[in-house]
Amino acid sequence: MTDFHSHILPGLDDGSKNVEESVKILKMMAEQGIERVAATPHFYASHSGESPDEFLVRRNAAEQLLRERIKDEQGLPEIFCGAEVKYFRGMSGVEDLRKLTLQGTDLLLVEMPFEKWSDKVIKEVLSLSEKLDVIPVLAHIERFFSYQKNLDWVYDFRKEGILMQMNAEYILGTFSSHKAIKLIKNHAVDFLGSDTHNTEDRAPNLGPAIEKIMKKTDEEIMNRFMYYEETYAPRG
């Protein structure tokens, strides 16, 4: 399985603090059966004023540092780089955002605003596909449920070709698991991720979440996840 959302690159954002912590995270993932992981550090254009090219310089340096450290390690997940792009006004007109898609794919992981979305916000996100020729993937969709009137937006977005990523934490939660499984059964979730940041309070947990999905659903559901993995798998 592939973890489509993580913050494992060292010293880059609020994720892994250093190379050794990154290695520990990767080893924990391997123990859970995770074969590939998307390294998706935060890209905050509206906060920092950083351009995609400037961001990539930092990201590539952190990636190289980690790859050099694990070059002799065996059995760790393959790493593919992308970014978690925080929504900002006018983003659909920034052509260089395409450089932040997940390596070897057209997938652009987008973090939506933590508020009720206006029509302008929705239109901006819908425009990403047409203007930038990317496939938007909304990160950790469960975090936005409380801000919207209902969950119709999930299905409306999917009809427009926008895909959905859910965090393992929501699947494993005592009070959220039932809703998570229902959404998964209703084909409202396309990708899964741990959104791991460290080895403690935000440690890798996708393996247990997958086990729970397998217990609560059927083969058809898992085959669908595998189909999406094969169709949109990150490639070198």
C-alpha positions in Angstrom: 0.0 0.0 0.0 1.0 3.6 -0.5 0.8 6.3 2.1 -0.3 9.4 0.0 0.3 12.0 2.7 3.3 12.4 5.0 5.7 14.9 6.4 8.8 12.8 6.6 11.4 15.0 5.0 13.8 16.3 7.7 13.8 19.8 8.9 11.5 21.1 6.2 8.3 22.0 7.9 6.5 21.0 11.1 7.2 17.3 10.3 10.3 15.3 11.0 12.9 17.4 12.8 16.0 15.6 11.5 17.2 12.7 9.4 17.3 10.2 12.2 13.6 10.9 13.0 12.8 10.4 9.3 14.5 7.1 9.3 12.6 6.0 12.4 9.3 7.0 10.7 10.2 5.0 7.6 11.1 1.9 9.7 7.7 2.2 11.5 6.0 2.4 8.1 7.8 -0.7 6.9 6.7 -2.6 9.9 3.1 -1.8 9.0 3.5 -3.1 5.5 3.7 0.3 3.7 5.6 -0.1 0.5 5.6 3.5 -0.8 5.2 6.9 0.7 4.5 10.3 -0.7 6.6 13.0 1.0 4.3 16.0 0.9 5.7 18.9 2.9 3.6 22.1 3.3 3.7 24.8 0.6 2.4 28.1 2.0 2.5 30.6 -0.8 0.2 33.1 0.9 2.1 33.0 4.2 5.7 33.0 3.2 5.6 34.5 -0.3 7.8 31.6 -1.4 7.7 30.5 -5.0 7.3 26.9 -6.1 10.9 27.0 -7.4 12.2 28.3 -4.1 10.3 25.7 -2.3 11.7 23.0 -4.5 15.2 24.0 -3.7 14.5 23.4 0.0 12.6 20.2 -0.6 15.2 18.7 -2.9 17.9 19.4 -0.4 16.0 17.7 2.4 15.2 14.7 0.1 18.8 14.3 -0.9 19.9 14.4 2.7 17.4 11.6 3.6 18.2 9.5 0.6 21.9 9.7 1.3 21.3 8.5 4.9 19.1 5.5 3.8 21.0 4.4 0.7 22.3 1.3 2.5 19.0 0.5 4.4 16.9 -2.4 3.2 13.1 -2.8 3.2 12.1 0.8 3.7 9.2 2.3 1.7 10.0 4.0 -1.6 9.8 7.7 -1.3 8.1 9.9 -3.9 8.0 13.7 -3.5 5.1 16.1 -3.9 3.7 18.9 -1.7 0.7 19.8 0.4 -0.3 23.0 -1.2 -2.4 25.3 1.0 -5.2 27.0 -0.8 -4.6 30.6 -1.8 -6.6 33.1 -4.0 -5.4 33.0 -7.6 -3.7 29.6 -7.3 -5.3 28.3 -10.5 -3.3 31.0 -12.4 0.1 30.0 -11.0 1.5 27.6 -13.7 4.5 26.7 -11.6 2.2 24.9 -9.1 2.3 22.0 -11.5 5.9 21.4 -10.4 4.5 20.4 -7.0 2.5 17.5 -8.3 3.3 14.1 -6.8 6.4 12.7 -8.6 5.4 11.0 -11.9 1.7 11.9 -11.6 -0.7 14.7 -12.2 -1.9 14.7 -8.6 -1.8 18.0 -6.7 -2.5 17.6 -3.0 -4.5 20.7 -1.8 -5.3 21.8 1.7 -8.5 23.6 1.7 -9.3 26.6 4.0 -10.6 25.8 7.5 -13.8 27.7 7.1 -17.1 27.5 5.2 -16.1 27.7 1.6 -17.4 30.5 -0.6 -18.4 30.0 -4.2 -15.2 31.8 -5.2 -13.1 29.2 -3.3 -14.9 26.3 -4.9 -14.6 27.8 -8.4 -10.9 28.4 -7.8 -10.3 24.7 -6.9 -12.4 23.5 -9.8 -10.3 25.6 -12.1 -7.1 23.9 -11.2 -7.8 20.9 -13.5 -8.6 23.1 -16.5 -6.0 25.8 -16.1 -3.0 23.8 -14.7 -3.8 20.4 -16.2 -3.6 18.7 -12.8 -5.8 16.4 -10.8 -6.6 18.1 -7.4 -6.6 15.8 -4.4 -8.2 17.4 -1.3 -6.0 16.5 1.7 -7.5 15.1 4.9 -11.1 15.8 3.9 -12.4 14.9 7.4 -11.0 18.1 8.8 -13.5 20.2 6.9 -16.7 18.3 7.7 -17.6 20.7 10.6 -17.2 23.8 8.5 -19.6 22.8 5.7 -23.4 22.5 5.8 -23.4 18.8 4.9 -21.2 16.3 3.0 -22.8 16.9 -0.4 -19.6 18.8 -1.4 -17.6 15.6 -1.3 -19.7 14.0 -4.0 -20.1 17.2 -6.0 -16.4 17.6 -6.1 -15.8 14.0 -7.1 -18.3 14.4 -10.0 -16.0 17.2 -11.3 -13.0 14.9 -11.2 -11.5 16.1 -7.9 -10.2 13.2 -5.7 -10.3 12.8 -1.9 -7.7 11.8 0.6 -8.6 10.7 4.2 -6.3 10.4 7.2 -5.8 7.1 9.0 -6.6 8.8 12.3 -10.2 9.4 11.3 -10.6 5.8 10.3 -9.2 4.7 13.7 -11.0 7.2 15.8 -13.5 5.9 18.4 -16.2 8.4 17.4 -15.3 8.9 13.8 -14.6 5.4 12.5 -18.2 4.6 11.6 -18.5 7.7 9.5 -15.2 7.0 7.9 -16.1 3.5 6.9 -19.5 4.7 5.6 -17.7 7.2 3.3 -15.3 4.6 2.1 -18.1 2.2 1.3 -19.9 5.0 -0.6 -16.8 5.4 -2.8 -16.1 8.9 -1.4 -12.5 8.3 -0.6 -9.8 7.7 -3.2 -6.5 7.8 -1.3 -5.4 7.1 2.3 -2.6 8.8 4.2 -1.1 8.8 7.7 -0.2 12.6 7.6 2.6 11.5 9.9 4.8 14.3 11.3 6.8 12.4 13.9 7.3 9.2 15.9 5.2 10.2 18.9 1.8 12.0 18.8 1.6 12.0 15.0 3.3 8.7 14.3 2.7 6.5 11.2 -0.7 4.7 11.5 -1.8 3.8 8.0 -1.2 0.0 8.5 -3.7 -0.3 11.4 -6.2 1.8 9.4 -6.0 -0.5 6.4 -6.5 -3.5 8.7 -9.7 -1.9 10.0 -11.0 -1.2 6.5 -10.4 -4.8 5.5 -12.4 -6.0 8.6 -15.3 -3.6 8.1 -15.6 -3.7 4.3 -15.2 -6.2 1.5 -12.9 -7.2 -1.2 -14.5 -4.9 -3.7 -13.6 -1.9 -1.6 -10.0 -2.9 -1.3 -9.8 -3.7 -5.0 -11.0 -0.1 -5.7 -8.2 1.3 -3.5 -5.7 -0.9 -5.4 -7.1 0.3 -8.7 -6.6 3.9 -7.7 -3.1 3.1 -6.5 -2.2 1.4 -9.8 -3.8 4.2 -11.9 -2.3 7.1 -10.0 0.8 5.5 -8.5 3.8 7.8 -8.1 6.5 6.8 -10.5 10.2 7.7 -10.7 
